[in-house]
Amino acid sequence: MQQEQKDLLQALYEEYQGVFRLMAFKDGLPECEVDDIIQDTFCSFMRSYRKKALKWNDSQRKGALMKIFENRCIDYFRRLTRKGETSIDAEDPLMEYHILQYQMGHDICDTLIHREELKRIRECILEMRPKLSQVAVLYMIEGRSVEEVCEILNISSPTCRMRISRIRKYLKKELIKMGQFP
């Protein structure tokens, strides 16, 4: 039984360590930490799934290993943020980017692009006639229901729905001009 587990560990290590190494460098882990994180991944896998892993198929093993590796990378960045080591290292300029990405929970570039898109949409709304921009702010930005918008602006439901339709058409046209809408 132990020999089977050792053989499985050796086979898994040979198959996945290269992939993990590439992923680690892509994620911005320092070279000196990569081997430790990979080794910890396989050790943790065998500690947790020693008996189950022999019965699993390849995709189940791969899924468990990937999840453990991902968690080890997250733990590494989490430790850095606790220590306050968020400055750029001259040898690894991507480190600060990856730490900030971890703290934000998603890609910083996507966040910045999203903010720019929202800024353009707000500018379009401000350029609308006041009757339309009031509905746009209440309905689309504040997320109020049609009934609430009707009550606040003292308009009928069909009028509100018509304005919402016009706003959508206007925004779509403007976003197409800006290249933001397919």
C-alpha positions as a Markdown table, in Angstrom:
| # | Residue | x | y | z |
|---|---|---|---|---|
| 1 | Met | 0.0 | 0.0 | 0.0 |
| 2 | Gln | 2.8 | 2.4 | 0.9 |
| 3 | Gln | 4.7 | 1.6 | -2.2 |
| 4 | Glu | 1.6 | 2.4 | -4.3 |
| 5 | Gln | 1.3 | 5.7 | -2.6 |
| 6 | Lys | 4.9 | 6.6 | -3.2 |
| 7 | Asp | 4.6 | 5.6 | -6.8 |
| 8 | Leu | 1.5 | 7.7 | -7.2 |
| 9 | Leu | 3.2 | 10.7 | -5.6 |
| 10 | Gln | 6.2 | 10.3 | -7.8 |
| 11 | Ala | 4.0 | 10.0 | -10.9 |
| 12 | Leu | 1.9 | 13.1 | -9.9 |
| 13 | Tyr | 5.0 | 15.1 | -9.2 |
| 14 | Glu | 6.6 | 14.3 | -12.5 |
| 15 | Glu | 3.4 | 15.1 | -14.4 |
| 16 | Tyr | 2.4 | 18.4 | -12.7 |
| 17 | Gln | 5.4 | 20.0 | -11.2 |
| 18 | Gly | 6.3 | 21.7 | -14.5 |
| 19 | Val | 2.8 | 23.1 | -14.9 |
| 20 | Phe | 2.8 | 24.4 | -11.3 |
| 21 | Arg | 6.2 | 26.0 | -11.9 |
| 22 | Leu | 4.9 | 27.9 | -14.9 |
| 23 | Met | 1.8 | 28.9 | -13.1 |
| 24 | Ala | 3.8 | 30.1 | -10.1 |
| 25 | Phe | 6.1 | 32.3 | -12.3 |
| 26 | Lys | 3.0 | 33.6 | -14.2 |
| 27 | Asp | 1.4 | 34.5 | -10.8 |
| 28 | Gly | 4.5 | 36.5 | -9.8 |
| 29 | Leu | 5.9 | 34.2 | -7.1 |
| 30 | Pro | 9.6 | 34.8 | -6.4 |
| 31 | Glu | 11.9 | 32.1 | -7.8 |
| 32 | Cys | 13.1 | 31.2 | -4.3 |
| 33 | Glu | 9.6 | 30.4 | -3.1 |
| 34 | Val | 8.4 | 28.3 | -6.0 |
| 35 | Asp | 10.0 | 25.0 | -5.1 |
| 36 | Asp | 8.7 | 25.3 | -1.5 |
| 37 | Ile | 5.2 | 26.0 | -2.5 |
| 38 | Ile | 5.2 | 23.1 | -5.1 |
| 39 | Gln | 6.6 | 20.7 | -2.5 |
| 40 | Asp | 4.1 | 21.8 | 0.1 |
| 41 | Thr | 1.3 | 21.3 | -2.5 |
| 42 | Phe | 2.2 | 17.6 | -3.0 |
| 43 | Cys | 2.9 | 17.0 | 0.7 |
| 44 | Ser | -0.5 | 18.4 | 1.6 |
| 45 | Phe | -2.2 | 16.4 | -1.1 |
| 46 | Met | -0.7 | 13.2 | 0.2 |
| 47 | Arg | -1.5 | 14.1 | 3.9 |
| 48 | Ser | -5.1 | 14.8 | 3.0 |
| 49 | Tyr | -5.9 | 12.3 | 0.3 |
| 50 | Arg | -3.5 | 9.5 | 0.8 |
| 51 | Lys | -6.1 | 6.7 | 0.7 |
| 52 | Lys | -8.7 | 8.4 | -1.5 |
| 53 | Ala | -6.1 | 9.4 | -4.2 |
| 54 | Leu | -5.5 | 5.7 | -5.2 |
| 55 | Lys | -9.2 | 5.3 | -6.0 |
| 56 | Trp | -9.6 | 8.6 | -7.9 |
| 57 | Asn | -9.3 | 9.1 | -11.6 |
| 58 | Asp | -6.8 | 11.5 | -13.1 |
| 59 | Ser | -9.1 | 14.5 | -13.3 |
| 60 | Gln | -10.1 | 14.2 | -9.6 |
| 61 | Arg | -6.4 | 14.1 | -8.6 |
| 62 | Lys | -5.6 | 17.0 | -10.9 |
| 63 | Gly | -8.5 | 19.1 | -9.5 |
| 64 | Ala | -7.4 | 18.5 | -5.9 |
| 65 | Leu | -3.8 | 19.3 | -6.6 |
| 66 | Met | -4.7 | 22.5 | -8.5 |
| 67 | Lys | -6.9 | 23.7 | -5.6 |
| 68 | Ile | -4.2 | 23.0 | -3.1 |
| 69 | Phe | -1.6 | 24.8 | -5.2 |
| 70 | Glu | -3.9 | 27.8 | -5.7 |
| 71 | Asn | -4.5 | 28.0 | -2.0 |
| 72 | Arg | -0.8 | 27.8 | -1.3 |
| 73 | Cys | -0.2 | 30.8 | -3.7 |
| 74 | Ile | -3.0 | 32.8 | -2.0 |
| 75 | Asp | -1.5 | 32.0 | 1.4 |
| 76 | Tyr | 1.9 | 33.3 | 0.2 |
| 77 | Phe | 0.5 | 36.6 | -0.9 |
| 78 | Arg | -1.7 | 36.8 | 2.3 |
| 79 | Arg | 1.5 | 36.4 | 4.4 |
| 80 | Leu | 3.2 | 39.2 | 2.5 |
| 81 | Thr | 0.2 | 41.6 | 3.0 |
| 82 | Arg | 0.2 | 40.8 | 6.8 |
| 83 | Lys | 3.9 | 41.7 | 7.0 |
| 84 | Gly | 3.3 | 44.8 | 5.0 |
| 85 | Glu | 5.7 | 43.8 | 2.3 |
| 86 | Thr | 3.9 | 45.5 | -0.6 |
| 87 | Ser | 6.7 | 47.5 | -2.1 |
| 88 | Ile | 8.1 | 46.7 | -5.5 |
| 89 | Asp | 11.2 | 44.5 | -5.5 |
| 90 | Ala | 13.7 | 45.6 | -8.1 |
| 91 | Glu | 14.1 | 42.0 | -9.2 |
| 92 | Asp | 10.4 | 41.3 | -9.4 |
| 93 | Pro | 8.4 | 44.3 | -10.6 |
| 94 | Leu | 5.2 | 42.3 | -10.8 |
| 95 | Met | 5.1 | 41.5 | -7.1 |
| 96 | Glu | 3.2 | 44.7 | -6.1 |
| 97 | Tyr | 0.7 | 44.2 | -8.9 |
| 98 | His | 0.0 | 40.6 | -7.8 |
| 99 | Ile | -0.4 | 41.6 | -4.1 |
| 100 | Leu | -2.8 | 44.4 | -5.0 |
| 101 | Gln | -4.7 | 42.0 | -7.3 |
| 102 | Tyr | -5.0 | 39.5 | -4.4 |
| 103 | Gln | -6.2 | 42.3 | -2.1 |
| 104 | Met | -8.8 | 43.5 | -4.6 |
| 105 | Gly | -9.9 | 39.9 | -5.4 |
| 106 | His | -9.7 | 40.4 | -9.2 |
| 107 | Asp | -7.5 | 41.8 | -11.9 |
| 108 | Ile | -6.6 | 45.5 | -11.4 |
| 109 | Cys | -6.6 | 46.2 | -15.2 |
| 110 | Asp | -10.2 | 44.9 | -15.4 |
| 111 | Thr | -11.2 | 47.2 | -12.5 |
| 112 | Leu | -9.6 | 50.2 | -14.2 |
| 113 | Ile | -11.2 | 49.5 | -17.5 |
| 114 | His | -14.5 | 49.0 | -15.8 |
| 115 | Arg | -14.2 | 52.4 | -14.1 |
| 116 | Glu | -13.4 | 54.1 | -17.4 |
| 117 | Glu | -16.5 | 52.6 | -19.0 |
| 118 | Leu | -18.6 | 53.7 | -16.0 |
| 119 | Lys | -17.1 | 57.2 | -16.3 |
| 120 | Arg | -18.1 | 57.3 | -20.0 |
| 121 | Ile | -21.6 | 56.1 | -19.3 |
| 122 | Arg | -22.0 | 58.8 | -16.6 |
| 123 | Glu | -20.9 | 61.4 | -19.0 |
| 124 | Cys | -23.5 | 60.2 | -21.5 |
| 125 | Ile | -26.2 | 60.4 | -18.9 |
| 126 | Leu | -25.2 | 63.9 | -18.0 |
| 127 | Glu | -25.5 | 65.0 | -21.6 |
| 128 | Met | -29.1 | 63.8 | -21.8 |
| 129 | Arg | -32.1 | 66.0 | -21.4 |
| 130 | Pro | -32.9 | 66.4 | -17.7 |
| 131 | Lys | -36.1 | 64.4 | -18.0 |
| 132 | Leu | -34.1 | 61.4 | -19.2 |
| 133 | Ser | -31.1 | 61.9 | -17.0 |
| 134 | Gln | -33.3 | 61.9 | -13.9 |
| 135 | Val | -34.8 | 58.6 | -14.8 |
| 136 | Ala | -31.4 | 57.2 | -15.8 |
| 137 | Val | -29.9 | 58.1 | -12.4 |
| 138 | Leu | -32.8 | 56.8 | -10.4 |
| 139 | Tyr | -33.4 | 53.6 | -12.3 |
| 140 | Met | -30.0 | 52.6 | -13.7 |
| 141 | Ile | -27.5 | 54.0 | -11.2 |
| 142 | Glu | -29.4 | 53.9 | -7.9 |
| 143 | Gly | -31.2 | 50.7 | -8.9 |
| 144 | Arg | -34.7 | 51.9 | -7.9 |
| 145 | Ser | -37.8 | 50.1 | -9.3 |
| 146 | Val | -40.0 | 51.7 | -12.0 |
| 147 | Glu | -42.7 | 52.3 | -9.3 |
| 148 | Glu | -40.3 | 54.2 | -7.1 |
| 149 | Val | -39.0 | 56.3 | -10.0 |
| 150 | Cys | -42.6 | 57.1 | -11.0 |
| 151 | Glu | -43.4 | 58.1 | -7.5 |
| 152 | Ile | -40.3 | 60.3 | -7.0 |
| 153 | Leu | -40.6 | 62.0 | -10.4 |
| 154 | Asn | -44.4 | 62.1 | -10.3 |
| 155 | Ile | -44.8 | 60.4 | -13.7 |
| 156 | Ser | -46.9 | 57.5 | -15.0 |
| 157 | Ser | -45.5 | 54.0 | -15.4 |
| 158 | Pro | -45.8 | 54.0 | -19.2 |
| 159 | Thr | -44.0 | 57.3 | -19.4 |
| 160 | Cys | -41.2 | 56.0 | -17.2 |
| 161 | Arg | -40.8 | 52.8 | -19.3 |
| 162 | Met | -40.8 | 54.8 | -22.5 |
| 163 | Arg | -38.0 | 57.0 | -21.0 |
| 164 | Ile | -36.0 | 53.9 | -19.9 |
| 165 | Ser | -36.3 | 52.5 | -23.4 |
| 166 | Arg | -35.1 | 55.8 | -24.9 |
| 167 | Ile | -32.2 | 55.9 | -22.5 |
| 168 | Arg | -31.1 | 52.4 | -23.4 |
| 169 | Lys | -31.2 | 53.2 | -27.1 |
| 170 | Tyr | -29.2 | 56.4 | -26.6 |
| 171 | Leu | -26.6 | 54.7 | -24.4 |
| 172 | Lys | -26.3 | 51.9 | -26.8 |
| 173 | Lys | -25.7 | 54.3 | -29.7 |
| 174 | Glu | -23.1 | 56.3 | -27.7 |
| 175 | Leu | -21.3 | 53.2 | -26.6 |
| 176 | Ile | -21.1 | 51.9 | -30.2 |
| 177 | Lys | -19.6 | 55.3 | -31.1 |
| 178 | Met | -17.0 | 54.8 | -28.4 |
| 179 | Gly | -16.3 | 51.3 | -29.5 |
| 180 | Gln | -17.5 | 49.9 | -26.1 |
| 181 | Phe | -20.5 | 48.0 | -27.5 |
| 182 | Pro | -20.5 | 45.2 | -30.1 |
